[in-house]
């Protein structure tokens, strides 16, 4: 597996972040819903607690709906539905098609940065080509091979995958017969059932690759 550290100049949430320039977004999840692509993220910084960022988000043309779903003293979690205009700036569908996994992503008024996990160089090349066709600049900062094997299996999981797998295990999702359903796990994590399914599938795939497959 390859880890790519990157920066992308995406129009997604650009208006909101320009109006609240001190805010930083930590992206938790992308998933497809009947209404369109949805994004879960934490927002932190000046402008969040006083409602400035919320107002800016409501005026952002890349957003059709935004909901606050959690709050701590230092940050707020939002669930956002992306508009047709905003979808041109998100690469979630490419992630799904090319089996790409988000490790961590941050967005500010200066752009999007983070790390993505690619299955191979071919997937990376196709991803860059897809962005180029949309007029999105993908700046590759570094590229390195992920190592690990059995001892590195847990480290290879994203924090979201790790949390979903542990929650599912503790709730009895893997028991026979099952002690909890997928919606039950989703309710505990306060995310969509489809999002839980994706985290469990990707996390399980990573564990199998790292512990059962003989390279």
mmCIF file of the C-alpha atoms, coordinates in Angstrom:
data_MODEL
# 
_entry.id   MODEL 
# 
loop_
_atom_site.group_PDB 
_atom_site.id 
_atom_site.type_symbol 
_atom_site.label_atom_id 
_atom_site.label_alt_id 
_atom_site.label_comp_id 
_atom_site.label_asym_id 
_atom_site.label_entity_id 
_atom_site.label_seq_id 
_atom_site.pdbx_PDB_ins_code 
_atom_site.Cartn_x 
_atom_site.Cartn_y 
_atom_site.Cartn_z 
_atom_site.occupancy 
_atom_site.B_iso_or_equiv 
_atom_site.pdbx_formal_charge 
_atom_site.auth_seq_id 
_atom_site.auth_comp_id 
_atom_site.auth_asym_id 
_atom_site.auth_atom_id 
_atom_site.pdbx_PDB_model_num 
ATOM 1   C CA . UNK A 1 1   ? 0.000   0.000   0.000   1.00 0.00 ? 1   UNK A CA 1 
ATOM 2   C CA . UNK A 1 2   ? 1.122   3.539   -0.760  1.00 0.00 ? 2   UNK A CA 1 
ATOM 3   C CA . UNK A 1 3   ? 0.608   6.575   1.453   1.00 0.00 ? 3   UNK A CA 1 
ATOM 4   C CA . UNK A 1 4   ? 0.447   9.891   -0.401  1.00 0.00 ? 4   UNK A CA 1 
ATOM 5   C CA . UNK A 1 5   ? 0.712   13.207  1.428   1.00 0.00 ? 5   UNK A CA 1 
ATOM 6   C CA . UNK A 1 6   ? -1.003  15.870  -0.656  1.00 0.00 ? 6   UNK A CA 1 
ATOM 7   C CA . UNK A 1 7   ? -2.542  19.298  -1.055  1.00 0.00 ? 7   UNK A CA 1 
ATOM 8   C CA . UNK A 1 8   ? -5.602  19.998  -3.226  1.00 0.00 ? 8   UNK A CA 1 
ATOM 9   C CA . UNK A 1 9   ? -7.085  23.346  -4.183  1.00 0.00 ? 9   UNK A CA 1 
ATOM 10  C CA . UNK A 1 10  ? -10.734 22.323  -3.941  1.00 0.00 ? 10  UNK A CA 1 
ATOM 11  C CA . UNK A 1 11  ? -13.745 24.670  -4.139  1.00 0.00 ? 11  UNK A CA 1 
ATOM 12  C CA . UNK A 1 12  ? -15.565 22.574  -1.529  1.00 0.00 ? 12  UNK A CA 1 
ATOM 13  C CA . UNK A 1 13  ? -16.388 24.776  1.525   1.00 0.00 ? 13  UNK A CA 1 
ATOM 14  C CA . UNK A 1 14  ? -14.136 27.508  0.092   1.00 0.00 ? 14  UNK A CA 1 
ATOM 15  C CA . UNK A 1 15  ? -16.655 30.322  0.612   1.00 0.00 ? 15  UNK A CA 1 
ATOM 16  C CA . UNK A 1 16  ? -17.323 29.299  4.227   1.00 0.00 ? 16  UNK A CA 1 
ATOM 17  C CA . UNK A 1 17  ? -13.620 29.055  5.019   1.00 0.00 ? 17  UNK A CA 1 
ATOM 18  C CA . UNK A 1 18  ? -12.847 32.400  3.367   1.00 0.00 ? 18  UNK A CA 1 
ATOM 19  C CA . UNK A 1 19  ? -15.535 34.073  5.507   1.00 0.00 ? 19  UNK A CA 1 
ATOM 20  C CA . UNK A 1 20  ? -14.253 32.335  8.652   1.00 0.00 ? 20  UNK A CA 1 
ATOM 21  C CA . UNK A 1 21  ? -10.496 32.172  7.927   1.00 0.00 ? 21  UNK A CA 1 
ATOM 22  C CA . UNK A 1 22  ? -9.494  31.088  11.443  1.00 0.00 ? 22  UNK A CA 1 
ATOM 23  C CA . UNK A 1 23  ? -11.510 27.865  11.217  1.00 0.00 ? 23  UNK A CA 1 
ATOM 24  C CA . UNK A 1 24  ? -9.897  24.481  10.542  1.00 0.00 ? 24  UNK A CA 1 
ATOM 25  C CA . UNK A 1 25  ? -11.901 21.460  9.410   1.00 0.00 ? 25  UNK A CA 1 
ATOM 26  C CA . UNK A 1 26  ? -10.868 17.905  10.287  1.00 0.00 ? 26  UNK A CA 1 
ATOM 27  C CA . UNK A 1 27  ? -12.662 15.566  7.908   1.00 0.00 ? 27  UNK A CA 1 
ATOM 28  C CA . UNK A 1 28  ? -14.065 12.451  9.559   1.00 0.00 ? 28  UNK A CA 1 
ATOM 29  C CA . UNK A 1 29  ? -16.067 10.734  6.830   1.00 0.00 ? 29  UNK A CA 1 
ATOM 30  C CA . UNK A 1 30  ? -17.504 10.940  3.313   1.00 0.00 ? 30  UNK A CA 1 
ATOM 31  C CA . UNK A 1 31  ? -20.447 8.758   2.288   1.00 0.00 ? 31  UNK A CA 1 
ATOM 32  C CA . UNK A 1 32  ? -23.160 8.598   -0.365  1.00 0.00 ? 32  UNK A CA 1 
ATOM 33  C CA . UNK A 1 33  ? -26.765 9.230   0.699   1.00 0.00 ? 33  UNK A CA 1 
ATOM 34  C CA . UNK A 1 34  ? -29.974 9.489   -1.377  1.00 0.00 ? 34  UNK A CA 1 
ATOM 35  C CA . UNK A 1 35  ? -29.670 13.288  -1.096  1.00 0.00 ? 35  UNK A CA 1 
ATOM 36  C CA . UNK A 1 36  ? -26.100 13.257  -2.402  1.00 0.00 ? 36  UNK A CA 1 
ATOM 37  C CA . UNK A 1 37  ? -22.614 13.040  -0.965  1.00 0.00 ? 37  UNK A CA 1 
ATOM 38  C CA . UNK A 1 38  ? -22.397 13.822  2.732   1.00 0.00 ? 38  UNK A CA 1 
ATOM 39  C CA . UNK A 1 39  ? -19.354 14.897  4.709   1.00 0.00 ? 39  UNK A CA 1 
ATOM 40  C CA . UNK A 1 40  ? -18.799 14.668  8.461   1.00 0.00 ? 40  UNK A CA 1 
ATOM 41  C CA . UNK A 1 41  ? -16.194 16.990  9.931   1.00 0.00 ? 41  UNK A CA 1 
ATOM 42  C CA . UNK A 1 42  ? -15.074 18.740  13.094  1.00 0.00 ? 42  UNK A CA 1 
ATOM 43  C CA . UNK A 1 43  ? -14.747 22.528  12.924  1.00 0.00 ? 43  UNK A CA 1 
ATOM 44  C CA . UNK A 1 44  ? -12.414 24.291  15.357  1.00 0.00 ? 44  UNK A CA 1 
ATOM 45  C CA . UNK A 1 45  ? -11.089 27.832  15.765  1.00 0.00 ? 45  UNK A CA 1 
ATOM 46  C CA . UNK A 1 46  ? -12.357 31.373  16.145  1.00 0.00 ? 46  UNK A CA 1 
ATOM 47  C CA . UNK A 1 47  ? -15.718 31.782  14.472  1.00 0.00 ? 47  UNK A CA 1 
ATOM 48  C CA . UNK A 1 48  ? -17.171 28.397  15.408  1.00 0.00 ? 48  UNK A CA 1 
ATOM 49  C CA . UNK A 1 49  ? -18.617 29.056  18.870  1.00 0.00 ? 49  UNK A CA 1 
ATOM 50  C CA . UNK A 1 50  ? -20.106 32.454  17.980  1.00 0.00 ? 50  UNK A CA 1 
ATOM 51  C CA . UNK A 1 51  ? -21.988 31.168  14.927  1.00 0.00 ? 51  UNK A CA 1 
ATOM 52  C CA . UNK A 1 52  ? -19.864 32.934  12.324  1.00 0.00 ? 52  UNK A CA 1 
ATOM 53  C CA . UNK A 1 53  ? -18.846 29.695  10.626  1.00 0.00 ? 53  UNK A CA 1 
ATOM 54  C CA . UNK A 1 54  ? -22.388 28.311  10.705  1.00 0.00 ? 54  UNK A CA 1 
ATOM 55  C CA . UNK A 1 55  ? -23.665 31.409  8.877   1.00 0.00 ? 55  UNK A CA 1 
ATOM 56  C CA . UNK A 1 56  ? -20.808 31.174  6.379   1.00 0.00 ? 56  UNK A CA 1 
ATOM 57  C CA . UNK A 1 57  ? -21.573 27.497  5.781   1.00 0.00 ? 57  UNK A CA 1 
ATOM 58  C CA . UNK A 1 58  ? -25.233 28.241  5.082   1.00 0.00 ? 58  UNK A CA 1 
ATOM 59  C CA . UNK A 1 59  ? -24.164 30.780  2.444   1.00 0.00 ? 59  UNK A CA 1 
ATOM 60  C CA . UNK A 1 60  ? -21.670 28.440  0.789   1.00 0.00 ? 60  UNK A CA 1 
ATOM 61  C CA . UNK A 1 61  ? -22.830 27.390  -2.722  1.00 0.00 ? 61  UNK A CA 1 
ATOM 62  C CA . UNK A 1 62  ? -21.150 23.983  -2.373  1.00 0.00 ? 62  UNK A CA 1 
ATOM 63  C CA . UNK A 1 63  ? -23.498 23.071  0.499   1.00 0.00 ? 63  UNK A CA 1 
ATOM 64  C CA . UNK A 1 64  ? -27.238 22.331  0.403   1.00 0.00 ? 64  UNK A CA 1 
ATOM 65  C CA . UNK A 1 65  ? -27.742 21.348  4.036   1.00 0.00 ? 65  UNK A CA 1 
ATOM 66  C CA . UNK A 1 66  ? -25.683 21.512  7.222   1.00 0.00 ? 66  UNK A CA 1 
ATOM 67  C CA . UNK A 1 67  ? -26.457 20.157  10.675  1.00 0.00 ? 67  UNK A CA 1 
ATOM 68  C CA . UNK A 1 68  ? -24.561 20.376  13.948  1.00 0.00 ? 68  UNK A CA 1 
ATOM 69  C CA . UNK A 1 69  ? -24.515 16.860  15.404  1.00 0.00 ? 69  UNK A CA 1 
ATOM 70  C CA . UNK A 1 70  ? -22.000 17.112  18.259  1.00 0.00 ? 70  UNK A CA 1 
ATOM 71  C CA . UNK A 1 71  ? -20.223 19.789  20.257  1.00 0.00 ? 71  UNK A CA 1 
ATOM 72  C CA . UNK A 1 72  ? -17.354 20.012  22.729  1.00 0.00 ? 72  UNK A CA 1 
ATOM 73  C CA . UNK A 1 73  ? -15.883 23.104  24.412  1.00 0.00 ? 73  UNK A CA 1 
ATOM 74  C CA . UNK A 1 74  ? -13.300 23.414  21.635  1.00 0.00 ? 74  UNK A CA 1 
ATOM 75  C CA . UNK A 1 75  ? -14.967 22.189  18.450  1.00 0.00 ? 75  UNK A CA 1 
ATOM 76  C CA . UNK A 1 76  ? -18.241 21.314  16.696  1.00 0.00 ? 76  UNK A CA 1 
ATOM 77  C CA . UNK A 1 77  ? -19.089 18.388  14.446  1.00 0.00 ? 77  UNK A CA 1 
ATOM 78  C CA . UNK A 1 78  ? -21.147 19.034  11.316  1.00 0.00 ? 78  UNK A CA 1 
ATOM 79  C CA . UNK A 1 79  ? -22.930 16.780  8.861   1.00 0.00 ? 79  UNK A CA 1 
ATOM 80  C CA . UNK A 1 80  ? -23.088 18.473  5.472   1.00 0.00 ? 80  UNK A CA 1 
ATOM 81  C CA . UNK A 1 81  ? -24.830 17.522  2.235   1.00 0.00 ? 81  UNK A CA 1 
ATOM 82  C CA . UNK A 1 82  ? -22.814 18.609  -0.786  1.00 0.00 ? 82  UNK A CA 1 
ATOM 83  C CA . UNK A 1 83  ? -24.489 20.474  -3.652  1.00 0.00 ? 83  UNK A CA 1 
ATOM 84  C CA . UNK A 1 84  ? -23.989 19.645  -7.347  1.00 0.00 ? 84  UNK A CA 1 
ATOM 85  C CA . UNK A 1 85  ? -21.469 22.481  -7.494  1.00 0.00 ? 85  UNK A CA 1 
ATOM 86  C CA . UNK A 1 86  ? -19.711 21.141  -4.431  1.00 0.00 ? 86  UNK A CA 1 
ATOM 87  C CA . UNK A 1 87  ? -19.577 17.612  -5.790  1.00 0.00 ? 87  UNK A CA 1 
ATOM 88  C CA . UNK A 1 88  ? -17.249 18.874  -8.492  1.00 0.00 ? 88  UNK A CA 1 
ATOM 89  C CA . UNK A 1 89  ? -14.793 19.610  -5.703  1.00 0.00 ? 89  UNK A CA 1 
ATOM 90  C CA . UNK A 1 90  ? -15.009 16.343  -3.789  1.00 0.00 ? 90  UNK A CA 1 
ATOM 91  C CA . UNK A 1 91  ? -13.245 13.169  -4.851  1.00 0.00 ? 91  UNK A CA 1 
ATOM 92  C CA . UNK A 1 92  ? -15.265 10.663  -2.829  1.00 0.00 ? 92  UNK A CA 1 
ATOM 93  C CA . UNK A 1 93  ? -16.517 8.788   -5.886  1.00 0.00 ? 93  UNK A CA 1 
ATOM 94  C CA . UNK A 1 94  ? -12.939 8.325   -7.095  1.00 0.00 ? 94  UNK A CA 1 
ATOM 95  C CA . UNK A 1 95  ? -12.013 6.986   -3.656  1.00 0.00 ? 95  UNK A CA 1 
ATOM 96  C CA . UNK A 1 96  ? -14.754 4.359   -3.920  1.00 0.00 ? 96  UNK A CA 1 
ATOM 97  C CA . UNK A 1 97  ? -13.940 3.374   -7.501  1.00 0.00 ? 97  UNK A CA 1 
ATOM 98  C CA . UNK A 1 98  ? -10.182 3.084   -6.917  1.00 0.00 ? 98  UNK A CA 1 
ATOM 99  C CA . UNK A 1 99  ? -10.286 1.596   -3.390  1.00 0.00 ? 99  UNK A CA 1 
ATOM 100 C CA . UNK A 1 100 ? -8.622  4.668   -1.867  1.00 0.00 ? 100 UNK A CA 1 
ATOM 101 C CA . UNK A 1 101 ? -8.804  5.203   1.898   1.00 0.00 ? 101 UNK A CA 1 
ATOM 102 C CA . UNK A 1 102 ? -8.577  8.517   3.711   1.00 0.00 ? 102 UNK A CA 1 
ATOM 103 C CA . UNK A 1 103 ? -6.006  8.464   6.522   1.00 0.00 ? 103 UNK A CA 1 
ATOM 104 C CA . UNK A 1 104 ? -6.433  12.083  7.617   1.00 0.00 ? 104 UNK A CA 1 
ATOM 105 C CA . UNK A 1 105 ? -7.615  15.245  5.831   1.00 0.00 ? 105 UNK A CA 1 
ATOM 106 C CA . UNK A 1 106 ? -7.675  18.878  6.951   1.00 0.00 ? 106 UNK A CA 1 
ATOM 107 C CA . UNK A 1 107 ? -9.235  21.873  5.210   1.00 0.00 ? 107 UNK A CA 1 
ATOM 108 C CA . UNK A 1 108 ? -8.528  25.577  5.782   1.00 0.00 ? 108 UNK A CA 1 
ATOM 109 C CA . UNK A 1 109 ? -8.943  28.717  3.709   1.00 0.00 ? 109 UNK A CA 1 
ATOM 110 C CA . UNK A 1 110 ? -5.530  27.881  2.215   1.00 0.00 ? 110 UNK A CA 1 
ATOM 111 C CA . UNK A 1 111 ? -6.668  24.518  0.809   1.00 0.00 ? 111 UNK A CA 1 
ATOM 112 C CA . UNK A 1 112 ? -6.971  20.841  1.643   1.00 0.00 ? 112 UNK A CA 1 
ATOM 113 C CA . UNK A 1 113 ? -4.084  18.763  2.956   1.00 0.00 ? 113 UNK A CA 1 
ATOM 114 C CA . UNK A 1 114 ? -3.745  15.253  4.284   1.00 0.00 ? 114 UNK A CA 1 
ATOM 115 C CA . UNK A 1 115 ? -2.869  11.655  3.541   1.00 0.00 ? 115 UNK A CA 1 
ATOM 116 C CA . UNK A 1 116 ? -4.563  9.055   1.348   1.00 0.00 ? 116 UNK A CA 1 
ATOM 117 C CA . UNK A 1 117 ? -3.854  5.330   1.164   1.00 0.00 ? 117 UNK A CA 1 
ATOM 118 C CA . UNK A 1 118 ? -3.647  3.905   -2.394  1.00 0.00 ? 118 UNK A CA 1 
ATOM 119 C CA . UNK A 1 119 ? -3.567  0.205   -3.291  1.00 0.00 ? 119 UNK A CA 1 
ATOM 120 C CA . UNK A 1 120 ? -0.842  0.806   -5.910  1.00 0.00 ? 120 UNK A CA 1 
ATOM 121 C CA . UNK A 1 121 ? 0.762   3.389   -8.204  1.00 0.00 ? 121 UNK A CA 1 
ATOM 122 C CA . UNK A 1 122 ? -1.760  2.718   -10.949 1.00 0.00 ? 122 UNK A CA 1 
ATOM 123 C CA . UNK A 1 123 ? -4.590  3.828   -8.666  1.00 0.00 ? 123 UNK A CA 1 
ATOM 124 C CA . UNK A 1 124 ? -2.623  6.970   -7.795  1.00 0.00 ? 124 UNK A CA 1 
ATOM 125 C CA . UNK A 1 125 ? -2.106  7.763   -11.485 1.00 0.00 ? 125 UNK A CA 1 
ATOM 126 C CA . UNK A 1 126 ? -5.815  7.273   -12.254 1.00 0.00 ? 126 UNK A CA 1 
ATOM 127 C CA . UNK A 1 127 ? -6.767  9.453   -9.301  1.00 0.00 ? 127 UNK A CA 1 
ATOM 128 C CA . UNK A 1 128 ? -4.512  12.290  -10.414 1.00 0.00 ? 128 UNK A CA 1 
ATOM 129 C CA . UNK A 1 129 ? -5.839  12.006  -13.966 1.00 0.00 ? 129 UNK A CA 1 
ATOM 130 C CA . UNK A 1 130 ? -9.456  12.177  -12.721 1.00 0.00 ? 130 UNK A CA 1 
ATOM 131 C CA . UNK A 1 131 ? -8.677  15.345  -10.765 1.00 0.00 ? 131 UNK A CA 1 
ATOM 132 C CA . UNK A 1 132 ? -6.844  16.883  -13.687 1.00 0.00 ? 132 UNK A CA 1 
ATOM 133 C CA . UNK A 1 133 ? -9.876  16.265  -15.921 1.00 0.00 ? 133 UNK A CA 1 
ATOM 134 C CA . UNK A 1 134 ? -11.932 18.300  -13.426 1.00 0.00 ? 134 UNK A CA 1 
ATOM 135 C CA . UNK A 1 135 ? -9.434  21.123  -13.263 1.00 0.00 ? 135 UNK A CA 1 
ATOM 136 C CA . UNK A 1 136 ? -8.372  20.278  -9.689  1.00 0.00 ? 136 UNK A CA 1 
ATOM 137 C CA . UNK A 1 137 ? -4.690  20.636  -8.863  1.00 0.00 ? 137 UNK A CA 1 
ATOM 138 C CA . UNK A 1 138 ? -3.261  17.712  -6.887  1.00 0.00 ? 138 UNK A CA 1 
ATOM 139 C CA . UNK A 1 139 ? 0.071   18.603  -5.305  1.00 0.00 ? 139 UNK A CA 1 
ATOM 140 C CA . UNK A 1 140 ? 1.923   15.483  -4.157  1.00 0.00 ? 140 UNK A CA 1 
ATOM 141 C CA . UNK A 1 141 ? 4.134   16.328  -1.184  1.00 0.00 ? 141 UNK A CA 1 
ATOM 142 C CA . UNK A 1 142 ? 5.499   12.861  -0.453  1.00 0.00 ? 142 UNK A CA 1 
ATOM 143 C CA . UNK A 1 143 ? 4.874   9.242   -1.354  1.00 0.00 ? 143 UNK A CA 1 
ATOM 144 C CA . UNK A 1 144 ? 6.022   6.248   0.637   1.00 0.00 ? 144 UNK A CA 1 
ATOM 145 C CA . UNK A 1 145 ? 5.385   2.541   0.922   1.00 0.00 ? 145 UNK A CA 1 
ATOM 146 C CA . UNK A 1 146 ? 3.439   1.434   3.965   1.00 0.00 ? 146 UNK A CA 1 
ATOM 147 C CA . UNK A 1 147 ? 5.106   -1.434  5.781   1.00 0.00 ? 147 UNK A CA 1 
ATOM 148 C CA . UNK A 1 148 ? 3.878   -3.604  8.590   1.00 0.00 ? 148 UNK A CA 1 
ATOM 149 C CA . UNK A 1 149 ? 2.762   -7.188  8.168   1.00 0.00 ? 149 UNK A CA 1 
ATOM 150 C CA . UNK A 1 150 ? 0.958   -8.791  11.101  1.00 0.00 ? 150 UNK A CA 1 
ATOM 151 C CA . UNK A 1 151 ? 2.474   -6.488  13.717  1.00 0.00 ? 151 UNK A CA 1 
ATOM 152 C CA . UNK A 1 152 ? 1.476   -3.422  11.711  1.00 0.00 ? 152 UNK A CA 1 
ATOM 153 C CA . UNK A 1 153 ? -2.128  -4.397  11.062  1.00 0.00 ? 153 UNK A CA 1 
ATOM 154 C CA . UNK A 1 154 ? -3.626  -2.129  13.711  1.00 0.00 ? 154 UNK A CA 1 
ATOM 155 C CA . UNK A 1 155 ? -1.446  0.780   12.656  1.00 0.00 ? 155 UNK A CA 1 
ATOM 156 C CA . UNK A 1 156 ? -2.720  0.332   9.090   1.00 0.00 ? 156 UNK A CA 1 
ATOM 157 C CA . UNK A 1 157 ? -6.317  1.007   10.138  1.00 0.00 ? 157 UNK A CA 1 
ATOM 158 C CA . UNK A 1 158 ? -7.682  4.531   10.170  1.00 0.00 ? 158 UNK A CA 1 
ATOM 159 C CA . UNK A 1 159 ? -8.948  5.757   13.526  1.00 0.00 ? 159 UNK A CA 1 
ATOM 160 C CA . UNK A 1 160 ? -12.537 5.553   12.210  1.00 0.00 ? 160 UNK A CA 1 
ATOM 161 C CA . UNK A 1 161 ? -12.083 1.936   11.077  1.00 0.00 ? 161 UNK A CA 1 
ATOM 162 C CA . UNK A 1 162 ? -10.503 0.978   14.398  1.00 0.00 ? 162 UNK A CA 1 
ATOM 163 C CA . UNK A 1 163 ? -13.348 2.587   16.353  1.00 0.00 ? 163 UNK A CA 1 
ATOM 164 C CA . UNK A 1 164 ? -16.014 0.927   14.187  1.00 0.00 ? 164 UNK A CA 1 
ATOM 165 C CA . UNK A 1 165 ? -14.454 -2.541  14.457  1.00 0.00 ? 165 UNK A CA 1 
ATOM 166 C CA . UNK A 1 166 ? -13.987 -2.325  18.223  1.00 0.00 ? 166 UNK A CA 1 
ATOM 167 C CA . UNK A 1 167 ? -17.510 -0.963  18.762  1.00 0.00 ? 167 UNK A CA 1 
ATOM 168 C CA . UNK A 1 168 ? -18.974 -3.700  16.558  1.00 0.00 ? 168 UNK A CA 1 
ATOM 169 C CA . UNK A 1 169 ? -17.030 -6.370  18.458  1.00 0.00 ? 169 UNK A CA 1 
ATOM 170 C CA . UNK A 1 170 ? -17.969 -5.071  21.893  1.00 0.00 ? 170 UNK A CA 1 
ATOM 171 C CA . UNK A 1 171 ? -21.648 -4.762  20.949  1.00 0.00 ? 171 UNK A CA 1 
ATOM 172 C CA . UNK A 1 172 ? -21.823 -8.362  19.710  1.00 0.00 ? 172 UNK A CA 1 
ATOM 173 C CA . UNK A 1 173 ? -22.038 -7.628  15.987  1.00 0.00 ? 173 UNK A CA 1 
ATOM 174 C CA . UNK A 1 174 ? -19.596 -10.458 15.184  1.00 0.00 ? 174 UNK A CA 1 
ATOM 175 C CA . UNK A 1 175 ? -21.226 -12.989 17.535  1.00 0.00 ? 175 UNK A CA 1 
ATOM 176 C CA . UNK A 1 176 ? -23.208 -15.992 16.256  1.00 0.00 ? 176 UNK A CA 1 
ATOM 177 C CA . UNK A 1 177 ? -26.061 -15.294 16.527  1.00 0.00 ? 177 UNK A CA 1 
ATOM 178 C CA . UNK A 1 178 ? -25.474 -11.559 16.305  1.00 0.00 ? 178 UNK A CA 1 
ATOM 179 C CA . UNK A 1 179 ? -25.989 -9.519  19.422  1.00 0.00 ? 179 UNK A CA 1 
ATOM 180 C CA . UNK A 1 180 ? -26.263 -6.230  17.505  1.00 0.00 ? 180 UNK A CA 1 
ATOM 181 C CA . UNK A 1 181 ? -27.187 -5.140  14.000  1.00 0.00 ? 181 UNK A CA 1 
ATOM 182 C CA . UNK A 1 182 ? -25.362 -2.730  11.726  1.00 0.00 ? 182 UNK A CA 1 
ATOM 183 C CA . UNK A 1 183 ? -27.878 0.049   12.548  1.00 0.00 ? 183 UNK A CA 1 
ATOM 184 C CA . UNK A 1 184 ? -27.212 -0.640  16.259  1.00 0.00 ? 184 UNK A CA 1 
ATOM 185 C CA . UNK A 1 185 ? -23.488 -0.061  15.718  1.00 0.00 ? 185 UNK A CA 1 
ATOM 186 C CA . UNK A 1 186 ? -24.259 3.052   13.658  1.00 0.00 ? 186 UNK A CA 1 
ATOM 187 C CA . UNK A 1 187 ? -26.402 4.425   16.482  1.00 0.00 ? 187 UNK A CA 1 
ATOM 188 C CA . UNK A 1 188 ? -23.579 3.946   18.983  1.00 0.00 ? 188 UNK A CA 1 
ATOM 189 C CA . UNK A 1 189 ? -21.158 5.786   16.687  1.00 0.00 ? 189 UNK A CA 1 
ATOM 190 C CA . UNK A 1 190 ? -23.785 8.408   15.739  1.00 0.00 ? 190 UNK A CA 1 
ATOM 191 C CA . UNK A 1 191 ? -23.130 7.963   12.014  1.00 0.00 ? 191 UNK A CA 1 
ATOM 192 C CA . UNK A 1 192 ? -25.047 6.551   9.042   1.00 0.00 ? 192 UNK A CA 1 
ATOM 193 C CA . UNK A 1 193 ? -25.458 2.785   8.726   1.00 0.00 ? 193 UNK A CA 1 
ATOM 194 C CA . UNK A 1 194 ? -23.891 2.908   5.258   1.00 0.00 ? 194 UNK A CA 1 
ATOM 195 C CA . UNK A 1 195 ? -20.866 4.662   6.711   1.00 0.00 ? 195 UNK A CA 1 
ATOM 196 C CA . UNK A 1 196 ? -20.511 1.894   9.314   1.00 0.00 ? 196 UNK A CA 1 
ATOM 197 C CA . UNK A 1 197 ? -20.690 -0.703  6.551   1.00 0.00 ? 197 UNK A CA 1 
ATOM 198 C CA . UNK A 1 198 ? -17.885 1.002   4.647   1.00 0.00 ? 198 UNK A CA 1 
ATOM 199 C CA . UNK A 1 199 ? -15.666 1.302   7.735   1.00 0.00 ? 199 UNK A CA 1 
ATOM 200 C CA . UNK A 1 200 ? -16.191 -2.330  8.690   1.00 0.00 ? 200 UNK A CA 1 
ATOM 201 C CA . UNK A 1 201 ? -15.556 -3.620  5.170   1.00 0.00 ? 201 UNK A CA 1 
ATOM 202 C CA . UNK A 1 202 ? -12.437 -1.532  4.613   1.00 0.00 ? 202 UNK A CA 1 
ATOM 203 C CA . UNK A 1 203 ? -11.119 -2.260  8.087   1.00 0.00 ? 203 UNK A CA 1 
ATOM 204 C CA . UNK A 1 204 ? -11.717 -5.988  7.738   1.00 0.00 ? 204 UNK A CA 1 
ATOM 205 C CA . UNK A 1 205 ? -10.046 -6.007  4.331   1.00 0.00 ? 205 UNK A CA 1 
ATOM 206 C CA . UNK A 1 206 ? -6.980  -4.292  5.804   1.00 0.00 ? 206 UNK A CA 1 
ATOM 207 C CA . UNK A 1 207 ? -6.764  -6.788  8.669   1.00 0.00 ? 207 UNK A CA 1 
ATOM 208 C CA . UNK A 1 208 ? -7.043  -9.746  6.290   1.00 0.00 ? 208 UNK A CA 1 
ATOM 209 C CA . UNK A 1 209 ? -4.382  -8.326  3.972   1.00 0.00 ? 209 UNK A CA 1 
ATOM 210 C CA . UNK A 1 210 ? -2.039  -7.620  6.871   1.00 0.00 ? 210 UNK A CA 1 
ATOM 211 C CA . UNK A 1 211 ? -2.493  -10.825 8.850   1.00 0.00 ? 211 UNK A CA 1 
ATOM 212 C CA . UNK A 1 212 ? -3.665  -13.618 6.511   1.00 0.00 ? 212 UNK A CA 1 
ATOM 213 C CA . UNK A 1 213 ? -2.240  -12.912 3.077   1.00 0.00 ? 213 UNK A CA 1 
ATOM 214 C CA . UNK A 1 214 ? 1.273   -14.213 2.475   1.00 0.00 ? 214 UNK A CA 1 
ATOM 215 C CA . UNK A 1 215 ? 3.045   -11.621 0.367   1.00 0.00 ? 215 UNK A CA 1 
# 
